[in-house]
Amino acid sequence: MRQKVLVIKLGSAVITNANGNINKAVIKKIVEDIATLNQNYKIVLVSSGAVSSGKKYIQDYKGTLLQRKVAAAIGNPILIQLYRHYFQKRGLTVAQALCERSHFSNRKQFLQLRDTFKTFWQHNVIPVVNENDVISDLELKFSDNDELATLLAIAFDAENLVLCTSVGGFLDDNKNIIREIRSVNTDILSLVKKGEKSEFGLGGMLSKLTFTRLATNLGINIIMCGLQSATPISDALNKKSGSFFYAQKSNLKNRQKWLASGSITLGNIKLDKGAAKAVAERKSLLTVGITDIEGRFAAGEVVQLMNENSVIIGVAKTKLSSSELKKRLKEKNSLAAHANDIVLI
């Protein structure tokens, strides 16, 4: 049987203690579980914790972008050495893969990235992935590792993406874990508290839910779970713990999936009701139907399309840069994105 891809994302809050030190017992348990799963899956491990591990070595740390870059550079070797130690005990080799936005937004680099990971798996190597913080520009950073994990899951057509969270799953208003979610609809979105964020990470449940919606719409199951049991990831995959978000049916081709995921945070284009309807009917987007533009992007880059209620309805490869679009908002026959370069999600 052909092995399916499994992407596992570990947040800082689940693998570090209050002092920012990596919890070795947790890492050992995760590695044991992954080593077993590796017999049936091609594994991608996205691990936070580098900044948390490195920041204590920086005097008067305040969390500025430059300090985070330095902390990540210090913490990444600490983190990868721990994974190497425990995976080696199970006869497995790890590789550190530091990713940047261009690896996903540039089609050529995207294909090279995919080929590299396929070579990892051919040699039974576990890639441990994080953002390349040292050279990442503020505007081109991943919003957090939930986004990075989602992009990797889409890139490799993963069957499942496991997001390990300190709260153990997706909670209802009474703080109980909802075991199964068929669709990320308005009722589910309403359960997320604004401003909610984990103590150590950049993201939080809102971030996880945003990328869960994207991934499930592209045919990937999302499992949110904690790390309490002896085999936490295996248990979550078997629906013994955590929250299981079911994949929706997707008929998108590989290039369309790349378009749908390649540049999530570069920019947003807000559409009026008429433009949103036209796009839904597979028509091209004209500049006259655009009501707002956020972010800076060049012609040919991929941006999110949002309706009047700020709900993401698709993505588009733009014909014009953000500055050119702003100049042409009132032009009736100016093309912003061709129908062939628009993917509804």
Wavefront OBJ file of the C-alpha trace (Angstrom):
o trace
v 0.000 0.000 0.000
v 1.255 3.487 -0.875
v 2.183 5.389 2.286
v 0.175 8.535 2.929
v 1.689 11.761 4.225
v 1.131 12.779 7.837
v 2.096 16.289 8.972
v 2.469 16.856 12.728
v 2.799 20.332 14.215
v 4.030 20.901 17.771
v 3.551 24.327 19.333
v 5.898 25.933 21.834
v 3.343 25.644 24.631
v 3.171 21.840 24.409
v 6.909 21.108 24.368
v 8.383 23.806 26.648
v 8.010 24.550 30.342
v 7.419 27.901 32.046
v 11.119 28.804 31.727
v 11.155 28.147 27.984
v 13.170 24.944 28.369
v 12.276 21.995 26.171
v 10.502 19.229 28.093
v 12.664 16.210 27.263
v 10.092 13.708 28.523
v 7.515 15.129 26.099
v 9.980 15.042 23.182
v 10.871 11.409 24.004
v 7.185 10.411 24.079
v 6.446 12.163 20.780
v 9.458 10.581 19.100
v 8.421 7.104 20.263
v 4.944 7.622 18.829
v 6.231 9.060 15.547
v 8.733 6.230 15.137
v 5.837 3.765 15.219
v 3.699 5.848 12.856
v 6.662 6.129 10.476
v 6.076 2.487 9.509
v 2.778 3.454 7.861
v 3.158 7.147 7.006
v 5.568 9.564 5.405
v 6.126 11.956 8.301
v 6.700 15.710 8.340
v 7.330 17.136 11.812
v 6.830 20.903 12.175
v 8.217 21.915 15.544
v 8.102 25.259 17.303
v 10.241 25.865 20.369
v 13.385 27.366 18.837
v 12.670 30.943 19.953
v 11.512 29.765 23.398
v 14.710 27.738 23.783
v 17.017 30.511 22.654
v 15.587 33.666 24.188
v 16.989 33.026 27.665
v 20.476 33.496 26.227
v 19.651 37.065 25.126
v 20.103 39.747 27.742
v 17.081 41.996 28.290
v 14.936 40.023 25.842
v 11.865 41.999 24.721
v 10.705 39.922 21.755
v 11.615 42.330 18.966
v 11.874 40.875 15.460
v 15.684 40.965 15.516
v 15.809 39.388 18.969
v 13.465 36.637 17.796
v 15.758 35.965 14.834
v 18.756 35.613 17.145
v 16.797 33.494 19.624
v 15.697 31.167 16.830
v 19.274 30.829 15.573
v 20.380 29.844 19.089
v 17.404 27.597 19.778
v 17.223 25.657 16.516
v 20.439 23.636 17.151
v 19.244 22.888 20.697
v 15.929 21.630 19.387
v 17.286 19.558 16.487
v 19.928 17.953 18.717
v 17.213 16.699 21.062
v 15.206 15.235 18.190
v 18.357 13.673 16.742
v 19.183 12.064 20.095
v 15.788 10.417 20.615
v 15.134 9.460 16.985
v 18.598 7.874 16.774
v 17.609 5.544 19.607
v 14.844 4.272 17.292
v 17.216 3.895 14.347
v 15.923 6.974 12.531
v 17.782 9.956 11.102
v 16.429 13.508 11.218
v 17.040 16.408 8.847
v 16.503 20.065 9.678
v 14.459 21.883 7.032
v 14.168 25.662 7.426
v 11.474 27.057 5.139
v 10.663 30.502 3.797
v 7.542 31.947 2.166
v 9.186 31.914 -1.249
v 9.355 28.114 -1.082
v 5.568 28.160 -1.419
v 4.785 31.335 -3.351
v 7.326 30.629 -6.098
v 6.210 27.630 -8.183
v 9.752 26.579 -9.137
v 10.996 26.663 -5.543
v 7.833 24.877 -4.440
v 8.540 21.950 -6.776
v 12.172 21.813 -5.614
v 11.012 21.728 -1.988
v 8.642 18.870 -2.780
v 11.388 16.867 -4.496
v 13.708 17.345 -1.508
v 11.128 15.977 0.928
v 10.431 13.004 -1.325
v 14.158 12.225 -1.182
v 14.048 12.428 2.638
v 11.342 9.773 2.689
v 13.131 7.540 0.183
v 15.999 7.341 2.685
v 13.710 6.985 5.736
v 14.712 10.406 7.070
v 12.325 12.424 9.284
v 12.306 16.115 8.275
v 11.985 18.471 11.257
v 10.689 21.762 9.888
v 10.691 25.327 11.167
v 10.710 28.776 9.618
v 14.050 30.230 8.558
v 13.673 33.092 11.035
v 17.190 34.464 10.580
v 16.488 35.811 7.085
v 12.680 36.063 7.076
v 11.363 39.543 6.368
v 8.553 40.802 8.617
v 6.099 41.138 5.744
v 7.012 37.739 4.293
v 7.025 35.730 7.505
v 4.597 32.890 8.068
v 1.931 34.106 10.461
v 2.906 31.134 12.662
v 3.788 27.453 12.383
v 0.117 26.518 11.962
v 0.326 28.204 8.579
v 3.635 26.536 7.721
v 2.247 23.109 8.664
v -0.881 23.729 6.587
v 1.128 24.709 3.525
v 3.266 21.579 3.864
v 0.178 19.388 4.239
v -1.297 20.878 1.064
v 2.034 20.698 -0.772
v 2.354 16.965 -0.139
v -1.343 16.137 -0.458
v -1.354 14.864 3.135
v -4.205 12.734 4.388
v -3.998 14.147 7.930
v -2.568 17.195 9.658
v -2.214 16.921 13.440
v -2.030 20.188 15.407
v -0.904 19.555 18.975
v -2.367 22.127 21.353
v -2.093 22.811 25.084
v -5.903 22.677 25.515
v -6.214 19.215 24.000
v -8.616 19.984 21.171
v -11.305 22.406 20.049
v -13.483 23.527 22.949
v -17.153 24.473 23.197
v -18.472 27.278 25.423
v -18.315 24.959 28.444
v -14.632 24.123 27.835
v -15.475 20.604 26.682
v -13.637 19.130 23.711
v -15.801 18.767 20.602
v -14.813 15.352 19.263
v -15.963 15.637 15.643
v -16.546 18.694 13.432
v -17.994 18.170 9.976
v -17.600 21.752 8.750
v -15.865 24.938 9.911
v -19.028 27.050 9.743
v -20.146 30.241 11.497
v -21.271 28.281 14.584
v -17.787 26.836 15.007
v -16.083 30.165 14.294
v -18.250 31.877 16.921
v -16.707 29.679 19.636
v -13.296 31.275 19.205
v -12.541 34.063 21.645
v -11.010 37.153 20.043
v -7.433 37.869 21.053
v -6.934 34.364 22.413
v -3.300 33.324 22.130
v -1.068 30.739 23.768
v 1.533 31.910 26.301
v 4.603 30.975 24.264
v 3.412 31.004 20.647
v 2.406 33.599 18.100
v -0.810 31.839 17.214
v -3.798 30.495 19.069
v -7.070 28.785 18.342
v -8.192 31.441 15.857
v -5.049 30.827 13.813
v -5.552 27.066 13.982
v -9.166 27.385 12.889
v -8.315 29.674 9.974
v -5.877 27.158 8.542
v -8.115 24.239 9.463
v -10.805 25.723 7.242
v -8.368 26.058 4.352
v -6.936 22.551 4.747
v -10.280 20.773 5.127
v -11.629 22.611 2.086
v -8.663 21.218 0.165
v -9.327 17.620 1.235
v -7.171 17.225 4.369
v -8.384 15.944 7.749
v -7.312 18.136 10.689
v -6.865 16.688 14.158
v -6.301 18.964 17.163
v -5.046 17.095 20.207
v -3.061 17.298 23.418
v -0.083 15.205 24.466
v -1.453 13.624 27.637
v -1.541 9.933 26.682
v 1.417 7.603 26.101
v 0.770 7.610 22.329
v -0.957 10.977 21.829
v -0.720 11.310 18.047
v -1.756 7.716 17.356
v -4.695 8.075 19.741
v -5.828 11.278 18.046
v -5.618 9.678 14.587
v -7.801 6.848 15.890
v -10.292 9.399 17.312
v -9.608 8.338 20.906
v -8.743 11.905 21.884
v -8.770 15.455 20.554
v -11.004 16.987 17.876
v -11.353 15.561 14.369
v -12.194 18.016 11.578
v -13.370 16.123 8.507
v -11.929 16.839 5.064
v -14.307 18.176 2.436
v -14.380 16.725 -1.051
v -11.916 18.548 -3.303
v -11.486 18.132 -7.043
v -8.734 20.712 -7.382
v -5.674 19.828 -9.425
v -2.147 20.198 -8.011
v -1.565 23.633 -9.562
v -4.904 24.871 -8.216
v -3.989 23.611 -4.746
v -0.698 25.446 -5.017
v -2.580 28.611 -5.973
v -4.922 28.098 -3.025
v -2.085 27.814 -0.548
v 0.952 29.529 -2.049
v 0.750 33.014 -0.580
v -1.839 33.218 2.132
v -0.594 36.292 3.967
v 0.915 38.490 1.242
v -2.289 40.450 0.766
v -6.074 40.594 0.824
v -8.478 41.919 -1.791
v -11.995 42.701 -0.609
v -14.811 42.390 -3.145
v -18.232 43.963 -3.356
v -21.299 41.743 -3.644
v -21.359 41.838 -7.442
v -17.697 40.897 -7.819
v -18.009 38.078 -5.290
v -20.968 36.710 -7.258
v -19.052 36.973 -10.539
v -16.050 35.142 -9.120
v -18.343 32.411 -7.730
v -19.683 31.987 -11.281
v -16.118 31.427 -12.560
v -15.767 34.871 -14.118
v -12.672 37.058 -14.057
v -12.211 39.756 -11.414
v -12.295 43.390 -12.567
v -10.768 46.186 -10.528
v -14.104 48.029 -10.335
v -15.434 45.255 -8.080
v -12.684 45.731 -5.492
v -13.528 47.754 -2.377
v -10.305 47.431 -0.374
v -6.705 46.184 -0.694
v -4.481 45.111 2.201
v -0.776 44.331 2.083
v 1.867 44.852 -0.584
v 2.277 42.420 -3.452
v 3.663 42.362 -6.970
v 1.889 41.421 -10.189
v 1.749 37.627 -10.497
v 1.651 36.956 -6.745
v -1.192 35.126 -5.021
v -3.564 36.918 -2.627
v -6.716 36.123 -0.716
v -10.134 37.172 -1.973
v -12.617 38.208 0.689
v -16.317 39.015 0.513
v -18.085 41.988 2.117
v -18.110 40.163 5.468
v -14.331 39.620 5.370
v -14.763 35.871 4.832
v -12.136 34.290 2.576
v -13.859 32.999 -0.562
v -10.828 32.193 -2.703
v -7.385 33.154 -3.886
v -6.155 34.740 -7.090
v -2.920 35.250 -8.973
v -3.086 38.965 -9.688
v -2.426 40.667 -13.016
v -1.445 43.888 -11.238
v 0.568 44.905 -8.193
v -1.169 46.289 -5.111
v -0.130 49.845 -6.020
v -1.441 49.487 -9.603
v -4.720 48.004 -8.375
v -5.281 50.976 -6.081
v -4.843 53.337 -9.026
v -7.374 51.461 -11.173
v -10.213 50.765 -8.727
v -12.699 52.892 -10.662
v -11.769 51.580 -14.117
v -14.593 49.414 -15.472
v -12.672 47.158 -17.854
v -9.393 46.748 -16.005
v -8.554 43.082 -15.274
v -7.365 42.305 -11.742
v -7.254 38.505 -12.061
v -8.207 36.121 -14.877
v -10.775 33.407 -14.151
v -8.151 30.706 -14.819
v -6.003 32.138 -12.023
v -8.768 32.183 -9.404
v -9.427 29.274 -7.035
v -12.519 29.215 -4.817
v -12.080 27.754 -1.338
l 1 2 3 4 5 6 7 8 9 10 11 12 13 14 15 16 17 18 19 20 21 22 23 24 25 26 27 28 29 30 31 32 33 34 35 36 37 38 39 40 41 42 43 44 45 46 47 48 49 50 51 52 53 54 55 56 57 58 59 60 61 62 63 64 65 66 67 68 69 70 71 72 73 74 75 76 77 78 79 80 81 82 83 84 85 86 87 88 89 90 91 92 93 94 95 96 97 98 99 100 101 102 103 104 105 106 107 108 109 110 111 112 113 114 115 116 117 118 119 120 121 122 123 124 125 126 127 128 129 130 131 132 133 134 135 136 137 138 139 140 141 142 143 144 145 146 147 148 149 150 151 152 153 154 155 156 157 158 159 160 161 162 163 164 165 166 167 168 169 170 171 172 173 174 175 176 177 178 179 180 181 182 183 184 185 186 187 188 189 190 191 192 193 194 195 196 197 198 199 200 201 202 203 204 205 206 207 208 209 210 211 212 213 214 215 216 217 218 219 220 221 222 223 224 225 226 227 228 229 230 231 232 233 234 235 236 237 238 239 240 241 242 243 244 245 246 247 248 249 250 251 252 253 254 255 256 257 258 259 260 261 262 263 264 265 266 267 268 269 270 271 272 273 274 275 276 277 278 279 280 281 282 283 284 285 286 287 288 289 290 291 292 293 294 295 296 297 298 299 300 301 302 303 304 305 306 307 308 309 310 311 312 313 314 315 316 317 318 319 320 321 322 323 324 325 326 327 328 329 330 331 332 333 334 335 336 337 338 339 340 341 342 343 344 345
